[in-house]
């Protein structure tokens, strides 16, 4: 019933594995890995198998680290919509009324969503086997790495399915899944790096310790998701969950959002008590007061609590104890906005299309520019305020630690980089929403574009350094990435423990180029979005 004769599992497998996306993703994944190995393969006719060059170990570590990060990003994208997808398609009520056991539904959804990722991981095994003759890594480490990847994917999938059972929108489920998985990924990377050179120990831990804890967590998470399906909350028309924000706050554990108090009213203004003023933008007025919070405040509360819980130890370590690594705290803030920012704008236009209200909106007297800035300002306001909660530690450190006083320009640029990241992420999400028919597709496309702009240049530079490829323009490859701009900020000797040498010479030209390129990208995407809205309006008319 759970595996052999599970109609949910059979249906999901057929739908997921027979799509063109599945074939294209597998082909692109294999080609990219093959290119990396081909570039790193030595040109010598005969290989010396007795040596263990450090470059080969760095390549293999990058290979596994890349797969681990990709699996961490892909697992929630497949699993976070397992239950919310049924709610959005208005089939959740029918699924609950079926004779299937809740456990069978959860297991079927999770296994089907993770099968494709498992295929990608196993398909890369022959490529990594070709790297073994290069030396620097043992067979035990390869086995431990793949076992760790598989266990991590299963755990991340269980987290995604559990989050999906608590929300009615895939976007909310996805961002909470990412925030929960983020500290686990960081811990996994640190754990793997701390055992470098101990292949047998890695294998023993991966065989005996890690799977035991992971399987226990998976059982608990799946049991929780099945319990919510066994005793579902109140469901109204079309299978939508009935949410009372006031009752939700009364039952909330921990953080409670007070919409009439500071600072909550910055991103969650109180309900309207008066008529809309003359000349006001009705799109902005409607979005800021009702649309964002129509599905309750659970997602916002979890986002704030999880992000602040992770920020506290990072603040103590990176901003006060090891001040020369202060840039890494800004990286955490940027990653937070990368995950959270697009959620509030990826459905701005596609959501209207899904509700079949886009034609009505475009044929009204509201101009495309009003629609654009109304929706953009609401989403940007919420994501920016949530991100600013994480910038308070940086502001506090800049005022209390005298090491930052001589680096005031770099500290200001850190704040400006975060502001530019918030703007760019919001505009990219709005752009993808205008050209997508589904919010889920818009959100995944947004994340893909952001990763290509922010992470791909940094990865290419790291790969070139591993391969000892020296190019004059290597540093300029990261001109679109805020990560490159953060680490290009000049820091003086006051931020080193010994004070003997400069912490970072930096290059303000790269920082200026990042702002210029980002501003051009924002302008182009906003123009394309307005043109898209105007073309759609003319088509409707």
C-alpha positions in Angstrom: 0.0 0.0 0.0 2.9 2.4 0.7 5.2 1.5 -2.2 3.9 -1.4 -4.5 0.3 -0.4 -4.9 0.4 3.3 -4.0 -1.5 5.3 -6.7 -0.1 8.6 -5.5 3.4 7.3 -6.0 2.7 5.8 -9.4 1.0 8.9 -10.7 3.7 11.3 -9.4 6.5 9.2 -10.8 4.8 9.1 -14.2 4.2 12.8 -14.2 7.7 13.8 -13.0 9.9 11.4 -14.9 8.1 11.6 -18.3 8.4 15.4 -18.7 10.8 17.1 -21.0 12.2 18.9 -18.0 13.4 15.7 -16.4 15.5 14.7 -19.5 16.9 18.2 -20.0 17.9 18.5 -16.4 19.7 15.2 -16.4 21.5 15.9 -19.6 22.6 19.4 -18.5 23.7 18.1 -15.1 25.9 15.3 -16.7 27.4 17.6 -19.3 28.4 20.2 -16.7 30.1 17.6 -14.5 31.8 16.1 -17.5 33.1 19.5 -18.6 34.6 20.1 -15.1 36.4 16.7 -15.1 37.6 17.2 -18.7 39.1 20.6 -17.8 40.8 19.2 -14.7 42.2 16.1 -16.4 46.0 16.2 -16.5 47.7 16.5 -19.9 50.4 13.9 -19.1 50.4 10.7 -21.1 51.2 8.6 -18.0 49.6 9.2 -14.6 51.6 8.9 -11.4 49.2 7.0 -9.1 51.7 7.1 -6.2 51.3 10.8 -5.6 48.3 12.7 -4.2 48.3 16.2 -5.7 46.4 18.8 -3.6 44.8 20.2 -6.8 43.0 16.8 -7.3 41.7 16.8 -3.7 40.4 20.4 -4.2 38.7 19.4 -7.4 37.0 16.4 -5.8 36.0 18.5 -2.8 34.5 21.1 -5.1 32.7 18.3 -7.0 31.0 16.9 -3.9 30.4 20.4 -2.4 28.7 21.4 -5.7 26.5 18.3 -5.7 25.6 18.8 -2.0 24.6 22.4 -2.5 22.6 21.5 -5.7 20.8 18.7 -3.9 20.0 21.1 -1.0 18.5 23.6 -3.5 16.6 21.1 -5.6 15.1 18.8 -2.9 12.8 21.5 -1.4 11.8 22.7 -4.9 10.4 19.2 -5.7 9.0 18.4 -2.2 7.7 21.7 -0.9 4.8 21.6 -3.3 3.8 18.1 -2.6 0.7 19.0 -0.5 0.4 22.7 -1.3 0.2 21.8 -5.0 -2.9 19.8 -4.3 -4.4 22.8 -2.4 -3.5 25.2 -5.3 -5.1 22.8 -7.8 -8.1 22.5 -5.6 -7.8 18.7 -5.4 -6.7 18.5 -1.7 -10.3 17.8 -0.5 -10.6 14.9 -3.0 -7.3 13.5 -1.8 -8.4 13.5 1.8 -11.7 11.8 0.9 -9.9 9.0 -0.9 -9.4 5.6 0.8 -5.6 6.1 0.9 -4.0 6.2 4.3 -2.3 9.6 5.2 1.0 7.8 5.6 0.7 6.3 2.1 0.0 9.8 0.6 3.0 11.4 2.4 5.4 8.5 1.5 4.2 8.5 -2.1 4.6 12.3 -2.5 8.1 12.3 -0.9 9.5 9.3 -2.7 8.2 10.6 -6.1 9.6 14.1 -5.5 13.0 12.7 -4.6 13.4 10.0 -7.2 14.6 12.5 -9.9 17.2 14.0 -7.6 18.4 10.5 -6.7 18.8 9.7 -10.4 21.0 12.8 -10.8 23.2 11.8 -7.9 23.7 8.2 -9.0 24.2 9.3 -12.6 27.3 11.3 -11.5 28.9 8.2 -10.0 30.7 7.1 -13.1 32.2 10.6 -13.6 33.6 10.8 -10.1 35.1 7.2 -10.5 37.1 8.6 -13.4 38.7 11.2 -11.0 40.0 8.5 -8.6 43.2 7.9 -10.7 44.1 11.6 -10.2 44.8 10.8 -6.5 44.1 12.9 -3.5 40.9 11.0 -2.5 40.2 7.5 -1.4 37.4 5.1 -2.3 36.1 5.3 1.3 35.6 9.0 1.0 33.7 8.6 -2.3 31.3 6.1 -0.7 30.9 8.2 2.4 30.2 11.3 0.3 27.5 9.6 -1.8 25.9 8.0 1.3 25.8 11.4 2.9 24.3 12.9 -0.2 21.5 10.4 -0.3 20.7 10.7 3.4 20.7 14.5 3.1 18.3 14.4 0.1 15.9 12.2 2.0 16.0 14.4 5.1 15.6 17.6 3.0 12.7 16.1 1.2 10.9 15.2 4.5 11.4 18.8 5.6 9.9 20.0 2.4 6.8 17.7 2.6 6.3 18.6 6.3 6.4 22.4 5.5 4.1 21.8 2.6 1.4 20.3 5.0 1.4 23.6 7.1 0.9 26.1 4.3 -1.6 26.7 1.5 0.9 28.2 -1.0 4.0 26.5 -2.4 6.0 29.8 -2.2 5.6 30.0 1.6 6.4 26.3 2.0 9.5 26.6 -0.1 11.0 29.6 1.7 10.5 28.1 5.1 12.0 24.8 3.9 15.1 26.7 2.6 15.5 28.5 5.9 15.3 25.3 7.9 17.7 23.5 5.5 20.2 26.4 5.4 21.8 25.7 8.8 21.8 22.0 8.2 23.7 22.5 4.9 26.2 24.8 6.7 26.7 22.2 9.5 27.1 19.4 6.9 29.8 21.4 5.0 31.7 22.2 8.3 31.4 18.5 9.4 32.8 17.2 6.1 35.6 19.7 6.1 36.6 18.9 9.6 37.2 15.2 8.7 39.4 16.0 5.7 41.9 13.1 5.2 40.0 10.6 7.3 38.2 8.6 4.7 37.5 5.6 6.9 36.2 7.7 9.8 33.9 9.6 7.4 32.6 6.2 6.1 31.9 4.9 9.6 30.1 8.0 10.7 28.0 8.0 7.5 27.2 4.3 7.9 26.4 4.3 11.7 25.7 7.8 13.1 24.3 10.1 10.4 21.7 7.7 8.9 20.4 6.9 12.4 19.7 10.5 13.3 18.5 11.3 9.8 16.0 8.4 9.6 14.7 9.2 13.0 14.1 12.8 11.9 12.5 11.6 8.7 10.1 9.3 10.5 9.0 12.1 12.9 8.6 14.6 10.1 6.5 12.2 7.9 4.5 11.2 10.9 3.7 14.9 11.6 2.7 15.5 8.0 0.5 12.4 8.0 -1.1 13.5 11.3 -2.1 16.8 9.8 -3.8 15.0 6.9 -5.5 12.6 9.3 -6.9 15.5 11.3 -6.9 18.4 8.8 -7.7 22.0 9.8 -11.0 23.6 8.9 -11.4 23.5 5.1 -13.8 25.8 3.3 -15.0 26.0 -0.3 -12.7 24.6 -3.0 -10.6 22.8 -0.4 -9.0 26.0 0.9 -7.9 26.2 4.5 -9.9 28.6 6.7 -7.4 30.9 8.5 -8.4 33.5 11.2 -5.3 35.7 11.7 -6.5 36.8 15.2 -7.1 33.2 16.3 -3.8 32.2 14.8 -1.9 34.9 16.8 -3.7 33.7 20.0 -2.5 30.2 19.5 1.0 31.1 18.3 4.0 29.9 20.3 6.9 32.4 20.4 6.7 35.4 18.2 3.3 37.2 17.7 2.9 39.8 15.0 1.2 43.0 16.3 0.1 44.8 13.2 -0.6 48.0 15.0 2.7 48.3 16.8 6.3 49.1 15.8 8.2 47.5 14.1 5.5 45.1 13.0 3.6 47.8 11.2 6.5 48.4 8.9 5.8 45.2 7.0 2.3 44.3 8.3 0.2 47.5 8.5 -3.1 47.3 10.4 -6.3 46.6 8.6 -8.1 49.4 6.9 -10.6 51.3 8.9 -11.3 54.2 6.4 -11.9 54.6 2.7 -9.0 54.8 0.3 -7.8 58.3 -0.3 -8.4 60.0 -3.6 -5.5 59.6 -6.0 -4.1 56.6 -4.1 -2.8 53.5 -6.0 -5.5 50.8 -5.5 -3.1 48.0 -6.3 -0.7 49.1 -3.6 -3.5 49.7 -1.1 -5.0 46.3 -1.7 -1.7 44.4 -1.6 -0.3 46.0 1.5 -3.4 45.6 3.6 -4.9 42.3 2.6 -3.2 40.2 -0.1 0.1 39.4 1.5 -1.5 38.4 4.8 -4.6 36.7 3.5 -3.1 33.3 4.2 -2.2 34.0 7.8 1.1 35.1 9.4 2.7 31.6 10.1 5.2 32.0 7.3 6.3 35.4 8.4 6.7 34.3 12.1 8.8 31.3 11.1 11.0 33.3 8.8 11.7 35.9 11.5 12.3 33.3 14.2 14.5 31.0 12.2 16.6 33.8 10.7 17.2 35.5 14.0 18.0 32.2 15.7 20.8 31.6 13.2 22.0 35.2 13.2 22.7 35.3 16.9 25.7 32.9 16.9 26.9 34.2 13.5 26.8 37.7 14.9 28.9 36.7 18.0 31.4 34.9 15.9 31.8 36.9 12.7 31.1 40.5 13.9 32.6 40.5 17.5 35.1 37.6 17.9 36.6 37.1 14.4 36.1 40.6 13.0 38.3 40.0 10.0 35.5 37.7 8.7 32.8 40.3 9.0 32.0 40.0 5.3 30.7 36.5 5.8 27.9 37.9 8.0 26.9 40.1 5.1 26.9 37.0 2.9 24.4 35.4 5.3 22.2 38.5 5.0 22.4 38.3 1.2 21.6 34.6 1.2 18.6 35.3 3.4 17.2 37.8 1.0 17.9 35.5 -1.9 15.6 33.0 -0.3 12.9 35.2 1.2 12.8 38.3 -1.2 11.4 36.5 -4.3 8.6 34.9 -2.4 6.6 38.1 -2.0 6.9 39.1 -5.7 7.2 35.9 -7.7 3.3 35.6 -7.7 2.6 39.3 -8.2 1.4 38.9 -11.9 1.2 35.1 -12.2 -1.1 35.0 -9.1 -3.5 37.3 -10.9 -3.4 35.0 -13.9 -4.1 32.0 -11.7 -7.0 33.6 -10.1 -8.3 34.7 -13.5 -8.3 38.4 -12.5 -5.4 39.6 -14.7 -7.7 40.5 -17.6 -9.9 42.5 -15.3 -6.9 44.3 -13.8 -5.3 45.2 -17.2 -8.6 46.5 -18.6 -9.2 48.8 -15.7 -8.1 52.5 -15.6 -5.0 51.6 -13.6 -1.9 52.1 -15.8 0.8 49.3 -16.2 3.2 51.6 -14.3 0.9 51.8 -11.3 0.5 48.0 -11.3 4.2 47.6 -11.5 5.3 50.0 -8.7 2.3 49.1 -6.5 3.1 45.4 -6.4 6.9 46.0 -6.5 6.9 48.4 -3.6 4.7 46.1 -1.4 7.0 43.1 -1.9 10.2 45.1 -1.6 8.9 46.7 1.6 8.3 43.4 3.3 11.5 41.7 2.2 13.6 44.7 2.9 12.2 45.2 6.5 12.7 41.4 7.2 16.3 41.7 5.9 16.9 44.8 8.0 16.2 42.8 11.1 19.5 41.0 10.3 21.4 44.2 9.7 20.9 45.5 13.2 23.8 43.3 14.5 26.1 44.9 11.9 25.1 48.4 12.9 25.6 47.5 16.5 29.0 46.1 15.9 30.0 49.1 13.8 29.2 51.3 16.8 30.7 49.2 19.6 33.8 47.6 18.1 36.5 50.3 17.3 38.1 48.1 14.6 35.2 49.0 12.3 35.7 52.8 12.8 38.6 53.1 10.4 36.6 51.0 7.9 33.5 53.2 7.9 33.4 53.4 4.1 33.4 49.6 3.7 30.7 49.3 6.4 28.5 51.8 4.5 29.1 49.9 1.2 28.0 46.7 2.9 24.6 48.2 3.7 24.4 49.6 0.2 25.2 46.1 -1.3 22.4 44.6 0.7 20.0 47.3 -0.5 21.0 46.7 -4.1 20.5 42.9 -3.6 17.0 43.5 -2.2 16.1 45.7 -5.2 17.6 43.3 -7.8 15.9 40.2 -6.3 12.5 42.0 -6.2 12.8 43.2 -9.8 13.9 39.7 -11.0 11.0 38.1 -9.3 8.6 40.6 -10.8 10.1 40.1 -14.2 9.7 36.3 -14.0 6.2 36.6 -12.7 5.2 38.7 -15.7 6.4 36.0 -18.1 5.2 32.9 -16.2 1.8 31.3 -16.1 2.2 29.7 -12.7 3.6 31.1 -9.5 5.6 28.0 -8.8 7.3 28.2 -12.2 8.0 31.9 -11.6 9.6 31.3 -8.2 11.9 28.5 -9.5 12.9 30.6 -12.5 13.7 33.5 -10.2 15.9 31.3 -8.0 17.6 30.0 -11.1 18.4 33.4 -12.5 19.6 34.7 -9.1 21.9 31.7 -8.7 23.3 32.2 -12.2 24.0 35.9 -11.5 25.3 35.5 -7.9 26.8 32.0 -7.5 27.9 30.9 -10.9 30.6 33.6 -11.4 32.1 32.8 -7.9 32.1 29.1 -8.7 33.8 29.7 -12.1 36.5 31.8 -10.4 37.1 29.1 -7.7 37.3 26.4 -10.4 39.8 28.5 -12.4 41.9 28.9 -9.3 41.8 25.1 -8.6 42.9 24.4 -12.2 45.7 27.1 -11.9 44.2 29.0 -14.9 45.5 32.5 -14.8 43.4 35.1 -16.7 43.8 38.8 -16.6 40.0 39.3 -16.4 39.3 36.6 -13.8 38.3 39.0 -11.0 35.9 40.8 -13.4 33.9 37.5 -13.9 32.1 38.2 -10.6 30.9 41.6 -11.6 27.3 40.5 -11.3 27.7 38.8 -7.9 27.3 40.6 -4.6 29.6 38.0 -3.0 32.5 39.2 -5.1 31.6 42.8 -4.3 31.6 42.0 -0.5 35.0 40.4 -0.5 36.4 43.2 -2.7 35.7 45.8 0.0 39.0 47.1 1.3 39.7 46.3 5.0 42.7 47.7 6.9 45.0 46.1 9.5 42.7 47.0 12.4 40.5 44.0 11.4 43.3 41.5 11.8 44.1 39.8 15.1 47.8 40.6 14.9 47.6 44.0 13.2 50.7 43.2 11.2 49.3 43.1 7.7 46.2 44.4 5.9 43.2 42.2 6.1 42.1 42.8 2.6 43.5 45.2 0.0 40.2 45.2 -1.9 39.2 46.7 -5.2 36.6 49.5 -5.2 36.5 49.3 -9.0 34.9 45.9 -8.8 32.4 47.2 -6.2 31.5 50.1 -8.4 31.1 47.8 -11.4 28.8 45.6 -9.5 26.5 48.6 -8.6 26.6 49.8 -12.3 25.8 46.3 -13.7 23.0 45.7 -11.2 21.4 49.1 -11.9 21.4 48.4 -15.7 19.9 45.0 -15.1 17.2 46.4 -12.9 16.3 49.1 -15.5 16.2 46.6 -18.3 14.0 44.2 -16.4 11.6 46.9 -15.3 11.3 48.1 -18.8 10.6 44.6 -20.1 8.0 44.1 -17.4 6.1 47.3 -18.3 6.3 46.4 -22.1 4.9 43.0 -21.2 2.0 44.5 -19.2 1.2 47.0 -21.9 1.2 44.3 -24.6 -1.1 42.2 -22.6 -3.4 45.1 -22.0 -3.6 45.8 -25.7 -4.3 42.2 -26.4 -7.2 42.2 -23.9 -8.7 45.3 -25.3 
